[in-house]
């Protein structure tokens, strides 16, 4: 049976396709039509991980980190430029990931909001490459005016999705 036919027969598509792949592979191996019973038994579990900055949620083998700002007055007196802020964000992200049992090499996707991107992206890229020298994760960004970043002084905010081995 072709994988596409098996997937068409499924009505439940769980997070990250974990159960779908297991069902499809089992059906391909056995040559029988896949049943939904395995998918019905698999439910994503969410575990909130407490962090000093941003929010972190783990579901299965995935970690979702959201909203790490580039500057917090309680951590550094001056906001600094975009390089200082992106290094701060990625250092914080690294600590959160390691605390959750993952690492920077396991980051799959990064979403950034960058103040004045035409001005800040070249310097941001320079500092960013220090953390991801090889095989960087998929990245996207949205631009904003500095005045729209939520608090004075913030030049970037970052979210990511990573996995745990």
DRENVEX-686902 format. One line per field, with one value per residue: x, y, z of N, C-alpha, C in turn. Coordinates in pm, 1 decimal. Each point is the difference from the previous one (the first is absolute). Layout:
<sites>
n_px <- [X; ...]
n_py <- [Y; ...]
n_pz <- [Z; ...]
ca_px <- [X; ...]
ca_py <- [Y; ...]
ca_pz <- [Z; ...]
c_px <- [X; ...]
c_py <- [Y; ...]
c_pz <- [Z; ...]
</sites>
This chain:
<sites>
n_px <- [84.8; -37.6; 105.4; -16.2; -28.5; 103.9; 74.0; -53.9; 23.4; 99.1; -70.8; 92.5; 46.0; 67.9; 38.5; 61.1; -119.1; 23.8; -127.4; -15.9; 123.9; -29.2; -118.6; 46.1; 104.4; -86.4; -85.0; 103.8; 43.3; -119.6; -8.1; -37.5; -131.6; 48.1; 2.3; -102.8; -0.6; 112.0; -55.9; -107.0; 94.8; 55.2; 30.5; 15.1; 108.4; -49.4; 124.7; -47.6; 99.7; 28.6; -0.8; 120.2; -1.2; -105.6; -60.6; -12.4; -31.2; -9.2; -6.6; 5.1; 49.1; -102.8; 79.3; -90.2; 83.3; -66.2; 20.2; 119.3; -6.4; 41.5; -87.3; 52.4; -58.5; -63.8; 31.9; -31.0; 86.3; 77.7; -89.5; 96.2; 89.6; -31.6; 131.4; 2.0; -108.8; 42.9; 119.4; -60.7; -78.4; 100.6; 66.3; -103.2; -19.5; 131.8; -5.7; -104.8; 57.1; 115.4; -71.2; -46.9; 132.8; 13.7; 20.2; 89.8; 71.3; -92.8; 34.8; -130.7; -61.6; 34.3; -82.3; 33.5; -16.8; 31.2; 44.3; -58.5; -60.4; -35.2; -7.4; -79.1; -56.0; 76.8; -14.4; -131.6; 8.7; 81.5; -76.9; -105.5; 88.3; 26.7; -132.1; -6.4; 125.8; -62.9; -60.8; -13.8; -83.8; -116.7; 2.6; -87.6; -28.3; -47.3; -23.8; 52.0; -75.0; 103.8; -83.6; -2.3; 115.6; -85.3; 130.8; 29.3; 83.9; -112.3; 97.9; -18.5; -79.0; 26.8; -52.2; -8.7; 24.6; 15.9; 87.5; -44.5; 126.9]
n_py <- [-117.8; 95.2; 67.0; 56.7; -122.3; -40.6; 104.7; -24.8; -123.3; 75.3; 3.8; -55.7; 125.4; -77.9; 73.0; 65.3; -58.4; -0.7; 6.9; 100.6; 38.3; -19.1; 54.6; 100.5; 9.0; -12.5; 82.4; 76.3; -21.4; 13.2; 106.1; 58.9; 25.6; 120.7; -19.8; 67.1; -123.7; -12.6; 65.5; -77.5; -92.7; 57.1; 63.6; 118.0; -5.8; 97.7; 39.6; 86.3; 62.1; 19.2; 123.0; 57.5; -38.2; 54.5; -80.8; -114.3; -76.0; -114.3; -54.2; -115.1; -12.5; 83.3; 104.6; 77.1; 91.0; 83.7; 106.2; -36.0; 100.0; 98.7; 56.2; -30.7; 105.7; -106.2; -18.7; 117.7; 89.9; -20.8; 43.3; 82.1; -29.2; -21.1; 16.1; 97.1; 49.5; -23.7; 41.2; 99.7; 21.0; -18.4; 76.0; 81.2; -0.7; 11.5; 88.1; 54.1; -8.8; 37.7; 94.3; 2.0; -19.1; 118.2; 52.7; 93.1; -109.5; -4.0; 125.9; -9.3; 91.7; 116.2; 67.7; 106.3; 89.0; 77.1; 87.9; 81.1; -103.5; 97.8; 55.9; -88.4; -45.2; 82.8; 86.6; -17.4; -8.0; 100.9; 52.1; -13.2; 26.0; 74.7; -0.2; 26.1; -41.7; -114.0; -31.5; 127.2; 27.9; -42.7; 114.2; 67.8; 116.5; 79.6; 108.2; 92.5; 102.8; 68.6; 96.5; -101.8; -1.6; 80.1; 20.7; 115.6; 6.4; -69.8; -73.3; -104.4; -90.9; -111.5; -84.9; -121.4; -95.6; -89.0; -96.5; -104.4; -35.8]
n_pz <- [0.0; -78.7; 40.4; -118.1; -44.4; 70.1; -37.1; -119.3; 42.5; 41.2; 111.3; 73.3; -4.8; 84.5; 106.5; -97.8; -17.3; 129.8; 36.1; -83.1; 25.1; 127.6; -18.0; -72.9; 79.9; 100.5; -59.7; -29.3; 123.5; 57.3; -82.3; 114.0; 2.6; 15.5; 128.8; 48.1; 43.3; -67.9; -101.5; 25.3; 15.0; -106.2; 110.1; -59.1; 73.3; 74.0; 5.3; 87.2; -60.2; 128.1; -49.9; 6.7; -126.7; -53.8; -84.2; 64.1; -105.0; 65.1; -120.7; 64.0; -122.0; 5.4; -16.7; 56.8; -45.9; 77.0; -73.6; -41.4; 83.7; -76.2; 83.2; 116.2; 51.6; 47.4; -128.7; -55.8; 45.4; -104.0; -89.6; -40.0; -95.1; -126.6; -15.8; 88.6; -57.5; -123.6; 40.5; 61.2; -105.8; -85.1; 85.2; 14.5; -132.7; -10.4; 98.8; -59.7; -120.3; 51.9; 63.5; -124.3; -3.4; -57.7; -119.5; -24.7; -2.1; 95.0; -19.1; -22.2; 76.4; -52.5; 79.0; -71.5; 93.6; -102.0; 88.4; -85.7; -61.7; -81.1; 118.4; 61.6; -110.3; -69.1; 98.1; -5.6; -133.0; 18.3; 94.2; -78.1; -96.6; 107.0; 4.8; -129.5; 25.6; 29.4; -111.4; -29.0; 98.7; -39.4; -67.7; 69.7; -56.3; 90.6; -71.2; 73.7; 31.5; 37.9; -30.8; -84.3; 60.2; 56.7; -0.9; 53.6; -102.1; -15.1; -53.8; 81.9; -52.4; 67.4; -88.2; 51.1; -86.9; 97.6; -11.2; 69.9; 3.9]
ca_px <- [-84.8; 81.4; -4.2; -101.1; -131.1; -12.2; -18.7; -134.1; -95.3; 7.9; -80.3; 65.7; 140.3; 55.2; 113.7; 126.3; -14.3; 64.9; -85.4; -27.3; 113.3; 0.8; -110.1; 31.3; 109.8; -51.9; -84.2; 86.8; 71.5; -93.3; -83.0; -141.4; -50.1; 28.1; -113.5; 18.5; 12.0; 125.2; -12.4; -93.9; 66.0; 109.1; -42.0; 114.2; -0.8; 69.5; 66.2; 50.9; 133.1; 20.4; 122.5; 13.1; -44.0; -76.9; -77.0; 49.7; -94.6; 47.8; -102.6; 71.0; 140.9; 13.5; 5.3; -43.0; 41.1; -58.2; 7.0; 119.9; 32.7; 141.0; 51.5; -75.5; 72.0; 50.3; 115.5; 105.9; -38.3; -24.3; -52.5; 101.1; -40.6; -61.9; 91.7; -7.1; -130.5; -19.2; 85.6; -70.5; -115.1; 43.5; 59.2; -115.6; -62.3; 88.9; -20.3; -133.2; 3.8; 80.7; -78.2; -111.1; 56.0; 28.6; 116.8; -13.0; 9.3; -130.0; -100.3; -53.3; -55.7; 6.7; -78.4; 48.3; -52.5; 118.2; -25.8; 72.8; 79.8; 94.0; 118.9; 52.8; 21.6; 140.5; 71.0; -63.9; 50.8; 137.4; -3.2; -77.6; 84.9; 84.9; -75.1; -35.8; 102.9; -28.1; -137.4; -90.2; -140.9; -84.8; -22.4; -80.2; -10.3; -88.7; 58.0; -82.6; 64.6; 50.9; -105.5; -104.7; 55.4; -57.9; 68.2; 113.0; 131.6; 3.6; 22.9; -36.0; -68.7; 21.9; -67.5; 57.9; -45.8; 114.7; -37.0; 82.9; 43.8]
ca_py <- [117.8; 120.8; 88.3; 103.7; -60.1; -20.1; 130.3; 48.4; -70.9; 45.2; 117.6; 73.2; 29.2; 54.0; 90.7; -39.8; -121.6; -113.7; -117.9; -22.2; -73.4; -134.7; -73.7; -19.6; -95.6; -130.9; -46.5; -32.0; -122.3; -112.0; -8.0; 10.2; 135.7; 56.1; 31.5; 123.0; -27.2; 53.2; 145.1; 35.7; -19.2; 96.3; 137.1; 83.2; 47.8; 127.7; 24.9; 136.6; 6.3; 134.6; 62.8; 138.7; 91.0; -70.7; -113.2; -123.9; -109.4; -123.9; -95.7; -113.3; 28.4; 137.1; 110.3; 126.4; 113.8; 120.1; 132.3; 45.1; 135.5; 32.2; 74.3; 6.4; 94.1; -69.0; -81.0; 84.8; 140.2; 66.4; -93.4; -43.7; -2.6; -126.0; -112.1; -28.9; -56.7; -134.2; -90.0; -19.8; -87.3; -135.0; -57.3; -38.8; -114.6; -114.3; -44.4; -60.6; -128.4; -95.4; -33.4; -86.6; -123.7; 13.3; 83.7; 88.6; -79.2; -63.5; 100.7; -23.1; 122.6; 122.5; 113.4; 122.7; 131.8; 85.5; 143.3; 63.0; -107.9; 43.9; 49.3; -93.3; -138.4; -38.3; -19.3; -114.1; -120.4; -20.8; -57.4; -124.0; -106.4; -50.7; -104.3; -102.9; 7.5; -100.9; -50.7; 82.7; -36.4; 82.4; 126.0; 104.0; 116.6; 109.9; 127.0; 89.6; 124.2; -10.0; 41.8; -101.5; -123.7; -33.0; 77.2; 78.9; -62.9; -134.7; -2.1; -130.2; -99.1; -126.2; -123.8; -112.1; -137.6; -90.5; -135.3; -65.8; -133.4]
ca_pz <- [0.0; -9.1; 116.5; -22.9; 23.5; 143.8; 63.8; -32.6; 84.1; 138.5; 29.9; 108.0; -28.9; 123.1; -2.0; -61.3; -78.2; 63.9; -11.3; -141.4; -55.6; 56.6; -61.9; -141.8; -10.7; 37.9; -109.1; -113.1; 33.6; 9.4; -119.5; 35.5; 14.4; 132.6; 85.9; 77.1; 143.0; 54.1; 2.7; 106.4; 128.7; 14.4; 22.6; 38.8; 137.6; 10.0; 127.2; 7.3; 60.6; 52.6; -47.9; 44.7; -106.4; -100.8; 47.7; -57.7; 11.0; -62.4; -37.2; -58.8; -28.0; -49.0; 95.7; -58.4; 82.0; -58.7; 57.2; 71.4; -42.6; -10.8; 114.0; 125.4; 86.8; 119.0; -37.3; -55.5; 20.3; -128.4; -100.1; -96.2; -140.4; -42.7; 25.6; 144.0; 30.3; -56.2; 79.3; 126.2; -28.8; -33.5; 121.4; 82.1; -67.4; 21.9; 138.2; 11.0; -70.9; 76.2; 118.7; -42.0; -53.4; -141.9; -26.5; -115.8; -123.6; -22.0; -36.6; -133.7; -58.4; 79.2; -47.8; 63.2; -29.6; 2.6; -16.6; -111.2; -59.1; -103.9; 69.5; 99.5; -43.5; -24.3; 127.2; 65.1; -65.2; 43.1; 134.7; -9.7; -54.2; 107.6; 70.7; -98.2; -104.0; -102.2; -2.7; 80.9; -11.6; -85.6; 70.9; -63.5; 87.2; -37.1; 38.7; 79.5; 42.9; 137.0; 92.4; 6.1; 53.6; 130.2; 103.6; -51.2; 5.1; -57.0; -144.9; -55.9; 82.6; -69.1; 37.6; -73.8; 17.9; 1.5; 40.4; 100.8; -49.4]
c_px <- [88.9; -21.8; -108.5; -141.0; -24.1; -29.5; -137.3; -104.7; -0.2; -83.6; 62.8; 145.5; 62.0; 121.9; 123.2; -5.3; 61.7; -82.7; -29.5; 112.5; 4.2; -107.7; 32.5; 110.8; -45.0; -83.4; 83.4; 72.1; -91.7; -85.0; -148.3; -38.5; 22.4; -129.5; 30.6; 26.9; 128.6; -7.5; -93.6; 65.6; 107.4; -56.7; 122.1; -15.3; 81.6; 56.4; 58.3; 133.5; 23.6; 135.1; 6.6; -49.9; -74.2; -81.8; 49.4; -100.2; 60.7; -118.8; 69.0; 147.1; 21.9; -0.9; -36.8; 39.2; -53.2; 34.6; 121.9; 38.4; 149.8; 58.1; -98.7; 81.6; 57.6; 121.9; 119.3; -47.0; -37.4; -49.2; 106.2; -53.4; -58.0; 90.6; -4.8; -130.9; -19.2; 89.0; -66.6; -117.1; 46.1; 71.1; -111.2; -67.1; 81.9; -19.0; -133.8; -0.6; 77.5; -72.0; -115.6; 49.6; 30.8; 126.9; -26.3; 7.7; -131.3; -109.6; -40.0; -41.1; 13.4; -84.3; 46.1; -88.2; 117.4; -41.1; 87.5; 88.7; 98.1; 131.9; 67.4; 32.8; 147.1; 79.3; -57.5; 54.6; 141.8; 4.5; -71.5; 87.2; 97.8; -65.7; -36.8; 100.7; -23.8; -144.1; -94.9; -144.7; -71.1; -32.1; -90.4; -7.5; -107.6; 64.7; -99.0; 75.4; 45.9; -108.0; -110.2; 46.7; -50.4; 59.4; 112.8; 128.5; 7.4; 13.2; -34.5; -74.6; 0.9; -82.7; 65.3; -72.2; 124.8; -50.0; 97.3; 35.0; -63.7]
c_py <- [123.6; 89.1; 106.4; -53.6; -20.2; 132.4; 58.0; -62.6; 44.9; 124.7; 83.8; 18.2; 64.0; 87.8; -66.8; -133.9; -123.1; -126.6; -32.1; -81.0; -143.4; -85.8; -31.6; -103.4; -141.1; -58.0; -38.2; -132.4; -120.6; -16.7; 4.6; 144.9; 47.6; 29.1; 127.1; -25.4; 56.7; 151.6; 44.4; -9.7; 104.6; 140.1; 82.4; 46.5; 127.8; 15.5; 140.8; -2.8; 143.2; 53.3; 143.2; 100.6; -81.3; -110.4; -124.1; -110.7; -121.1; -89.9; -114.0; 32.7; 142.1; 100.8; 126.9; 111.8; 124.9; 125.2; 36.1; 135.8; 25.5; 74.1; -2.0; 84.6; -67.7; -88.3; 83.0; 144.6; 70.5; -100.4; -54.4; 1.0; -137.0; -120.3; -42.0; -70.8; -140.2; -101.1; -32.0; -96.8; -143.6; -68.8; -46.3; -123.2; -126.5; -56.3; -68.8; -137.1; -105.1; -42.6; -94.8; -130.0; 2.9; 83.7; 88.4; -78.5; -71.0; 100.1; -23.1; 129.9; 114.5; 105.9; 123.0; 118.0; 95.3; 145.0; 52.6; -101.9; 44.6; 47.7; -110.1; -141.3; -33.4; -25.6; -119.0; -130.1; -34.4; -66.8; -136.1; -116.1; -55.7; -118.2; -116.5; 2.5; -97.8; -46.2; 83.1; -44.1; 88.8; 126.5; 90.6; 117.4; 94.1; 127.5; 86.4; 131.5; -19.1; 33.1; -104.4; -132.7; -36.0; 75.8; 76.5; -79.8; -137.5; 8.4; -134.1; -83.8; -129.7; -112.7; -113.6; -129.9; -86.5; -140.2; -50.6; -137.5; -108.3]
c_pz <- [0.0; 121.0; -13.4; 26.7; 149.2; 69.4; -31.4; 90.7; 144.7; 20.3; 110.0; -37.7; 122.4; -24.3; -57.1; -71.7; 62.4; -17.7; -145.5; -62.5; 51.5; -64.7; -145.2; -17.5; 34.9; -114.0; -121.3; 23.0; -4.3; -125.4; 29.2; 12.3; 143.1; 73.8; 77.1; 147.6; 59.4; 10.1; 111.5; 137.1; 25.6; 14.4; 37.3; 143.5; 4.6; 140.0; -4.8; 73.2; 44.9; -44.3; 50.0; -103.7; -104.9; 62.8; -72.6; 28.2; -68.7; -25.2; -73.3; -16.1; -50.3; 113.8; -76.5; 96.0; -66.8; 77.2; 81.1; -57.6; 2.3; 119.0; 115.0; 95.9; 124.7; -30.9; -49.5; 7.4; -130.7; -103.0; -95.0; -142.0; -34.9; 24.9; 146.7; 31.3; -57.4; 71.7; 134.1; -18.2; -21.1; 116.3; 94.5; -58.3; 23.3; 140.5; 20.2; -65.9; 78.3; 126.8; -30.0; -63.6; -148.9; -18.2; -120.9; -131.8; -32.2; -35.7; -145.1; -68.9; 98.1; -68.6; 77.0; -37.6; 20.9; -22.8; -113.1; -72.6; -107.5; 60.3; 82.5; -48.0; -28.1; 129.8; 76.3; -58.8; 44.0; 137.9; 0.3; -45.1; 103.7; 71.6; -92.4; -115.2; -115.5; 13.7; 86.6; -18.3; -102.7; 78.0; -82.8; 95.9; -52.0; 51.4; 74.8; 20.3; 144.1; 101.1; 16.5; 60.8; 139.8; 116.2; -64.9; 13.6; -62.8; -151.5; -63.9; 102.9; -79.5; 61.4; -77.9; 29.1; -9.8; 37.6; 104.5; -55.7; 83.6]
</sites>
